[in-house]
Structures are given as C-alpha cells and as structure tokens.
Amino acid sequence: MSKYDDLFDATAPDNSLFADKGALDPLADPKEIVARDAQERELATILNGLHEGYLPPTVSVYGPPGTGKTLTTRRVCREFAARNDRVAVEYVNLKECRTLFSAANEILFQLADEKKGSYEGLDGVFDGIWDALEAYPEWTVLVLDEIDHIRQDTNYDPSDFFYRLLRGEGKLQRGINCSVWLVSNELLEVDLRLDSRVESAMSDEAVFFPPYGEDELGAILEARLARAFREGAVPDAAVAYGVQEAARRWGDARKALTLFRQAGETASERDLEAVTRECVEANLETTEKAAFLERAGRLPASHVGVLRAITARRNRHTGAVDQPVTTERIHEVLHSEGVSDRYRLRRRAIREVVHTLETMGLVETAMESGGRDGRRKRIISDARPCVHRARAGRAAVLPSCAGRPASDLAVGRAGPSVSGHAVGPRTPQ
Ligand SMILES: Nc1ncnc2c1ncn2[C@@H]1O[C@H](COP(=O)(O)OP(=O)(O)OP(=O)(O)O)[C@@H](O)[C@H]1O
C-alpha cells in the first residue's frame, strides 16, 4: 500500500448521506424551471412580438441574486429560437469584464470568435459586432448577463457603450435588428446613471424577478433534494426549517442549494444518520456571510464609501458599531476632513445609493419620526463581517472584484477611513 492508498482510504466518504451531491450544484442546469410561470410568460410574450415584426431594443431583466433570471431568460429565449428560424439568441456573461472595451470585445468574441486590439477602440469593436451580425438571421436577441458589472473606465463611460450598442452608426446603416436583453440586479438606468440620449433609446420593457418565497423555494428544492440525498437522509422537518430560513434571509435559490449541501456535509462529519435542524442552523451563518461578501464585492467604490460611512461610528465604551444612522450622518462622514472628493456624494446621491444597497440586501432601513424634523430614514447595515475579514487580511474580499486593497476597508481609530487613498477607484484592466 502506498502512502496515497492510505490517504485516499482515510478521506473516502464512508457514511455519506449523499446519493448525488451534484444535484445541489447551483451551476447545474435543472431539467425543469419551477415557480417562474409569470416571468416565463412575460418573456415569451415579448419574444412573440417577432410575429408582429417587433422586438424591443432593450429588455431589462432584473432582480436580486439567485432568483432565476439567467436560467429563465436563457431557457425561454433558447426554446423560442429553436422554434423560429428568423431569430438567433446569443448569451454573453460580462462578469469578468472590467472595462467597457473588454465588455464589447467579449460580445464580439461570442459572435465572431475574434477579439480586437485596444488600438481599434470601442468603435472598432462595434464595427466588428455589426459585421458579424450581418451574417445572422433577421433578428438577434443578445442576452448580456451581469451587465451591472461594467463601470466607467478611463476611456469610456457606460453611456458611450450603450449608445453605440443601441444607436451605433454601423448598426443603423446595415439595418441590423438586435434586441438587447440586459440581465442585472438593479434597473440599469438607476444603477449606471445612463444619460438621457441612452435612456430614450432604451425601451421600457422590464421583467422583474422577486426573491423567492417559502413555497417557491420548496418547489425548487424538492426534486433536487430527492436526487441529492439517500432516502430518508433529510427529514421533512429539516427541509422545512432550511427552506423557511432561506426564504426569510435571502429568497435566493443558489444560497438555498448551497445551504443544504453544506448541511449534508455537516451531518456526515458528525456521523449522523440524517440531516438535522442543527446541521442546517450551523450553516446558515456561514452562507449568510458568504452571501454578504459576494454581494459587497460587486459594489462600486461610491457604494463602499456609503457602506463604510454607515458603519463608521463606534460606541465609545463598547467599541461596537453604533447604528442605526441617518442620511445626514452618512453625509457628514463622507464630507469630513480628508475624505477624497470622489466619495463626497450629495444627499440625493446618498439616498439613491442607500436604496440600491437595500435592494441588494446589504442594508435595512426604517422610517422613524424625527420630531420637529419630520420623518427620517434610519439605516442599518450588517457590514461588520466584511470589514472584519478585510482587516484581518485573511481574504481578498472586496478587492478581488472592485480592485481595492483589503486595507481600504480598515476601520480607522477615529473618523472614516474612506479618506484620501483609502477606498481607491476601480482599476481598469
Ligand atoms: N425557478 C427555478 N427553478 C429551478 N432552479 C432554479 C430556479 N431559480 C434558480 N434556480 C437554481 O438557482 C441557480 C441560480 O439561478 P440564476 O443563475 O438563474 O440566478 P440569477 O437570478 O441569474 O442570479 P444572479 O443575479 O446572481 O446572476 C440556477 O442555476 C438553478 O440551479
């Protein structure tokens, strides 16, 4: 017996509760889409416009993470294209694109299997896109996923990008019919602050994917849990508890699948015959933290600045984060001495950012009577774990996505640390 025989013997699962753990992989394409009938219908109705000679220039597909936007949109579009020769569907994920130029190049790559050099500029890439689309069927549906990842870079801003995409000369000259479907967590007009010429070129079509409720998550999980676990390995009570908590905390199918996979692993580690409520409970916090970090990692610098300002105030005696705070307090922090101009948002912008953070589940707000001042919004955030991990320097938490070093989120002893070079800008690549 070699050392590796021993090693693999020692680490082989001998009491696993799983029959097919892959069934809980959120990346696996499920056979059936459940609990999204209304959205499937809305998408199909828009696509059927083709039979009347019209597809909207843009369709916004938006909602919080893990609500089935990608899965449903891709599936419905693909099924439609399979039944109609006049339409082609292309899907491009822009998650990894850090600049607008690379986003356009990614689209070109999907269409034509080629990329342009940076010397050709955004116009060169769009020319390539229109050339490629000329060879396509009469209509193309271009699904751009995670479009909210694209941000202003040193050369272009999102409005430049969208204007070319929707109203580009090359597209109009060639008479290309392209319907751009924008999949994101937020409505883009709000999130990317697109200018009015772009907004007027976009259509109002929008399909919202709300967080899943208990019944919907239960329906999504039912078949997957049955495949994933050995018979009797997840009692109904554990399922009910996990589904209830997943719906209450996230409404996110991806997190719910992960929660049950981890609960199963915990049960195996503890040598249990079945997953218990405690196994689920043990993993709720971990999944919650991972969810928070993932969402926070996608934020642009201005949002991190606001998040940081929300958690900047400490209780003098206990050292704990002093919350809730008001918009006025955030404004005060962001405008205190030493804070870089980039974070000095006006009150209205702060309110918008808080609204975005709330939609993403990163802050909670409540209206409260402010006496003579009328009603005030009180804001609370659970940003502590993120700040804490960044401080400990254990993980490239926010920075990996946003191009900021971990030290950017360090909690200063006094006042905000979003000053000067603290929360740096996104690094274009
Ligand atoms: N209605 C559903 N039916 C079956 N499985 C689902 C459903 N919704 C989500 N899932 C599962 O959750 C996974 C994540 O869903 P999806 O990627 O579509 O979410 P999303 O809303 O696009 O998330 P994000 O905003 O984070 O990109 C899917 O791959 C699938 O495994």
The ligand as a MOL file (V3000), in Angstrom:
LIG
                    3D

  0  0  0     0  0            999 V3000
M  V30 BEGIN CTAB
M  V30 COUNTS 31 33 0 0 0
M  V30 BEGIN ATOM
M  V30 1 N -37.0730 28.7130 -10.8220 0
M  V30 2 C -36.0520 27.8620 -10.6960 0
M  V30 3 N -36.2050 26.5500 -10.9520 0
M  V30 4 C -35.1760 25.7060 -10.8060 0
M  V30 5 N -33.9440 26.0660 -10.4070 0
M  V30 6 C -33.7250 27.3600 -10.1450 0
M  V30 7 C -34.7590 28.3340 -10.2830 0
M  V30 8 N -34.2760 29.5270 -9.9490 0
M  V30 9 C -32.9900 29.3590 -9.6480 0
M  V30 10 N -32.6400 28.0530 -9.7370 0
M  V30 11 C -31.3240 27.4950 -9.4330 0
M  V30 12 O -30.5060 28.5380 -8.9340 0
M  V30 13 C -29.3910 28.7700 -9.8110 0
M  V30 14 C -29.1360 30.2410 -9.8810 0
M  V30 15 O -30.1210 30.8580 -10.6860 0
M  V30 16 P -29.7610 32.0220 -11.7160 0
M  V30 17 O -28.3130 31.9590 -12.0880 0
M  V30 18 O -30.7400 31.9920 -12.8170 0
M  V30 19 O -29.9890 33.2850 -10.7950 0
M  V30 20 P -29.8020 34.8200 -11.1480 0
M  V30 21 O -31.0570 35.4890 -10.7380 0
M  V30 22 O -29.3950 34.9720 -12.5810 0
M  V30 23 O -28.6240 35.2180 -10.1660 0
M  V30 24 P -27.5050 36.3900 -10.2580 0
M  V30 25 O -28.2230 37.6950 -10.2010 0
M  V30 26 O -26.6790 36.1520 -9.0490 0
M  V30 27 O -26.7580 36.1630 -11.5310 0
M  V30 28 C -29.7790 28.1360 -11.1310 0
M  V30 29 O -28.6710 27.6970 -11.8680 0
M  V30 30 C -30.6320 26.9690 -10.6790 0
M  V30 31 O -29.8100 25.8840 -10.3020 0
M  V30 END ATOM
M  V30 BEGIN BOND
M  V30 1 1 1 2
M  V30 2 1 2 3
M  V30 3 2 2 7
M  V30 4 2 3 4
M  V30 5 1 4 5
M  V30 6 2 5 6
M  V30 7 1 6 7
M  V30 8 1 6 10
M  V30 9 1 7 8
M  V30 10 2 8 9
M  V30 11 1 9 10
M  V30 12 1 10 11
M  V30 13 1 11 12
M  V30 14 1 11 30
M  V30 15 1 12 13
M  V30 16 1 13 14
M  V30 17 1 13 28
M  V30 18 1 14 15
M  V30 19 1 15 16
M  V30 20 2 16 17
M  V30 21 1 16 18
M  V30 22 1 16 19
M  V30 23 1 19 20
M  V30 24 2 20 21
M  V30 25 1 20 22
M  V30 26 1 20 23
M  V30 27 1 23 24
M  V30 28 2 24 25
M  V30 29 1 24 26
M  V30 30 1 24 27
M  V30 31 1 28 29
M  V30 32 1 28 30
M  V30 33 1 30 31
M  V30 END BOND
M  V30 END CTAB
M  END
